[in-house]
Structures are given as C-alpha cells and as structure tokens.
Amino acid sequence: MQFSIVFKTIGLLLMVFSLTQLPPLLVDFIYQQNEAQSFITAFSLTLLSGFILWAPFRNTKKDFRIREGILVVVSFWFVLSLFATIPFLLSESLRMSFSDAFFESMSGLTTTGATVLAGLDDLPKAILYYRQQLQWLGGMGIIVLAVAILPMLGVGGMELYHAESSGISKERLTPKLTHTAKALWKIYISFTIVCALGYYLAGMDAFDAIAHSYSTVAIGGFSTHDTSIGYFNSSAIESVAIVFMLLAGINFSLHFFVWQKKNVFTYFQDSEFKTYLFILFFTAIIVGTYLFDSGYYLSISESAR
C-alpha cells in the first residue's frame, strides 16, 4: 500500500473541500446573522489540515492503483464528514453535541436526508444554506468533482472515479476522464440552476429556491423548513420538485448521451430508463389509489398530488 499518495490525495481533497465552506459566509453577509466566525474557523482548520497532510508528500510521483483509490474514497468520506461538522459545532445557534453534528453532516453528504435538527424555520440562513450545500455536493459526489481538478495538481483520477462511481456509469463518456467528470458536473449544475429558477417562478423566494434546488437535484430531502416542501402548500412547487427529482434519478450518463445526440428519444432506447419510469408510475398509481380509497384524501387530484 502506497500511503504517501493516499495522504497526499486526502490532503488535496480537504483543501478543495475547504473552499465549499466559503459560500455560507456570503449568505451570512447578506442576512447579517453572526455566523461568519463559525465558517471562517471551519475553513481555516480544514485548509490547514489538508495542507499538513499534503505538504510532506507533495513531490510524490507514485501512480494510483485501485487499492489506493478505494482507501482514499472510504477514508475521505469519513474525514470529510468530520470536518463538515465544524460549523455545526461552533454555531452558537445550534449548540450541538459532536455526535449530533457528525450525524447531520454525514446525513447531508450521503444524501440520506435524516436530521436531528428542529426549529429549522428559526435557524440562521448560513447554517440552512450549508446543510443544503452538503447534500448537493454529496449528490453527484465531491470525489467526481475532484477528479476534474486533481489531474491539474499532479494526481491521477481513474482509480478514484472507479472507486466512487455507483449511480453513474463507470465508463468514460469522453476520451479524457477529466472531461467526463466535468461533463457530469455541467449537467448536474444545469439541472440545479433550472430547478432553482422553476421554484422561484412557482412562488419560492430566492433563498428557498436555491436551497431546495440543491436537495431536489441531489434527491436528499433536506429543507429550510420543518414541514419541508409542505410548508409552501403549492401544487406548482410540488410539480417542480417531482419533475427534477425524476430527472435526477435517471443515470447521468444517459443524460449526457441525450445531450450529445440532441435526441430526447435516446431515453426510450434505454431499458433501465423504461424500467425506472414503469416502477415510478406504477407505484404512484397504487399509492394514490390507496389514499383515495381509504378516504385519506377526498378527491383524486389531492390523492395524486
């Protein structure tokens, strides 16, 4: 096992991740809710820790093997969750224990959607934004994002990509792996932007639209309100959520091929996509029928909604 390349890569990944703790500073600057210090400290500690891991091995030129790739991915998700807890631990508004903070960050990054927080409507916007951002990063995989960056820093990415990939195709969509990672993230970001715009036009304010677009495209489930999407009580907003969760559940490699061929019928040539649609609509019909038949809702439209 070549531990030098493992430490070097985890250090680089931590330094990349530290940058994601800066956007909440902008949110706090806008809303002036005194959470900036938590994120400045988190950014500094994460960046410094990454540098300490990277610096001793920065000149290492050893090649990645699959075993190092797997070790980096497994280790990094654990290490990442540890450093992602820092803003939660330092926030005076939350006063969370370490176990609760770690659970919240791990739930976000793995897009599990479970939470130990209550009273979300009254929490600072920077904290709410940070939770949503964690899910968004975990949705596609920060490793896949890093694959697009690390080759520029002298670290190969194929083994990381193979070790991380599950919901997305492990085959290269473009001749170069970095182009593949960038292509997947371009699609992911495009969905997020259009989803946020859809939410905004459907009635959400700008903050909620952006925040919910993160968790919708990641299919994570976090919200900025205790009652989640039900807070808005809007069929238009729910329709936007349905459309983009459906799109986000499709293999992103298939999205890429559809975009590349400029032919939407490419979707229907894929057996996985057709099975996915069948299961979704069949389940929706069964659940909707049960809700209406049991009298839980009084109309077919409410049951379908």
N, C-alpha and C positions, 0 to 999 in steps of 0.2 A: 504494500500500500504506500503510495507516494503522498505522505501527509503534507509536504510542503506546498504542493499545488492545491490541496484541499483548503489549507489555511489561507493561502493567497486568494483563492476564489471567494471564499466566505467573507474575507475582509473586503474585497471589492464589492461584493453584493451588499454588504452592510453599508458601505459608503454610498452606493446607489440608492438604497432604501432610505438613508438619512434625508435625502432630498425630498422625499414624499411627506416629511414632517414640516415642510415649509409652507405649503398652501394653507393649512389651518391658521397660520399667522396672518395671512391676508384676510381671511374670514373674520378673525378677531379684531383686526384693524378696522374693518368695516362696521362691525357691530359693537366694538368697544366694551367687551365683557370680561376683560382682565384675565385671559387665559394664555396670553402670549408667552409668559415666562415658562410655563409647562412645556411648550413646544420648542422654545429656544434651547432649554436644557436637554430635552429629548434629542433634538437634532445634534447638539454638541457631543453628547455621550455616545450616540450611535456612530457619528462620523469618526470620533476619536478611537472608539473600539475597533471599528473597521480598519482604520489606519494602522493600529497596533498589530492587528492580525496580518495585514498585507505587507507592511514595511520590511520585516525580516526576510521575506521570501519574494520580494518584488522582482528579483533578477532570475527567478527560477524559470527554466525553459522546458521543463519536462512536459510530455504530452499527456493529455487526459486519456484514461481508459474508462470503460463502463463502470468498474467498481468505484472509481473516484467520483464519477458522475452521480451514481446512486447515493454515495455517502454525503456528497455536497448537498443534494436536494433534500434528503431526510434531515440532515443536520441543520440546514438553513431554515427550513420551515419552523423548527423548534427555536432556533436562535432568533429568527425574525419575530416570532410571537413574543419572546422575552423582551426584546427591545421595543416592540409595539405597545407593551404595557406601560411604558414610562409616562406618557401623557395622562393616562388614566390614574396612575398612582400619584402624580404630582398635582392633579387638579383639585383645588380647594372645594369645587362644587360637587365633586363625587365622593371623596374620602373613601376610596375603595380599598379593600384588602388585596394582597398580592394575588391570591387565588382567584378572586372575582375579576381582577384586571386581566390576568392571564387568560381566563376563560373567555372574556369579552373579546380580546384581541385574537385568540385562536379561532373563536366562532366567526369573527369577521373575515379573517384571511382564508379560512376554509369554506366560506360562504354557507356555513351551517345555519345561521340565522337565529340561533338561540341567544337570549340575552339575560343578564342578571340585573339590568338597569330598569328602574321605574321612574315615572315622572319625566319622561323624555321631553314633553312639551315645555318644561321649565328649565331645561339644561342649556348651557351656553352653546351658541351656534358653532363655535370652533370644534367643540367636542362632538357634536352631532355630525358635522361635516367629516371629521376624522374617522368616525365609525363607518360612515357610508363609503369613504375612500378606501378603507381597509378591504371591504367586500369587493369593491371594484377592482382593486389590484389582485385580489385572490381569484376573481372570476376567470380571467384568462391565464393567470399565473405570472407572478413577478419574475419567475425564472425565465419564462419565454420572452419577457421584456428584456431581461438581462442578456439573453442570447444575442439580441440585436445590438447590444452595446459592448459586451466583453471582448469580442474579436478585435475591436479597435484598441483595447487595452492589453492585447497580447495573450488572451486566454481563449482557447478553442471552445466551441459551444455544442457540438453534436452530441456528446455524451450527456450533457445537461439536458438537452432537448429530449433525447430518448428517455431519460430517467424521469422527467417531469411530465411528458405528454401522456394524457389519458383520454380526455374528451375530444381532443383534436387529433388529426391524423399525424402519425409519426413519419409519414413520407414527406419528402421535400416538395413544396408546391412550386418553388422556383429553383434555379440552378444553385444559388448560394443560400446557405442556411440563414444567414443574417437577413437576407431578403424575404425568406419565408416568415421569420419572426416578425419583421416589420409589416409584411402584408397582413398577417393575422391581427396585429395591433391596430392597423389602419381601419380594418373592418370593424373591430371592437369599438374604437373611438368614434367612428362614423355612426354606428348604431346608438352610442351614448348621446351624441350631440342631437341626433334627430329625435331620440326618445325624450330628451330634456325639452326640446322645442315643442314636441307634442303635448307633454304635460303642461307646459306654460300656456299654450293655446287652449288647453282644456280647462284651465282655471287655477292652476297652482301658481304661487308666487315664484320668483326666480330661484330663491334658495331651495325651496322644497322640490322644484322641478329638477334642478341639478342633482340634489341629494338622492331623490328617488330614481333618477335615471341610472345612477351608479348601482344601486341594489337591484334594479329591474334587469338590466343587461347582464349583471352577474348572477341573476336568479338567486339572490341571497336572502332577501326577506327583511333586512333591517329597515327601519323607518325613523323619521324625526318626530313621530307622534306615537303615543301609547296605543292608540287604536289603529295604527298603521294606515293602510290605504282607505279604510273605512272612515277615517277622520273627515275625509272630503265629501263622502256620500254623493259621489258623482259617477254616473254611468259613463260619461265621456272619459274621465280619468281612468276608470277601470278598464275601458276599452283599449286605451293606450298601453296600459300595463299588460293586458292579455296579448296584444299584438307583439310587443317587444320581448316578452318572456317566451312566446312561441318561437320567435326568430332566434333568440339567444340559446334556445335549447337545441337548435339544429347544429350539426357538425360544421365548424367554421371553415374547414377545408372545402365543404360543399358550397358555402357562400363565396369562397374565393373562385371556385371554378365557374360559378354562375356569373360572377362579375367579369371574369376573364373572357368567357364566351359571349357575354352580353345577351344571354338567352335564359329567361326565367324558367323555361320548361326543362332545363337541366335538373332542377329539383326533382321533377317527377320521373326522372330516369334512375333515381337512386332508391334502392329498396329500403334502406334504413330510414330515409325521409318518409316514405309512404307508410311504413310500419309505425313510425312516430306519430304521424297525423291520425292514423286509424285508432291508436291507443288513446290519444288525447280526446278525440271527438266521441269515441265510444264511451269512455269514462265520464265525459261531461254529460252525455245523454242519460246515462244511468243515474248519476248523482242528481241532475236536475229533475228527472222523473221522480226519484225518491223524495226530494224536498217538496215537490208539489203534491205528490200523492199522500204524504204524511201530514200535510196541512201546515208545514213549517212556513211556507210562503203561500199567499192566496192567489197568485197569478203565475202563469207560465213564464212571463218575461222576468219577473223577480226571481223565480227559481233558476232560470237560465243565467241570470246575472250573478 
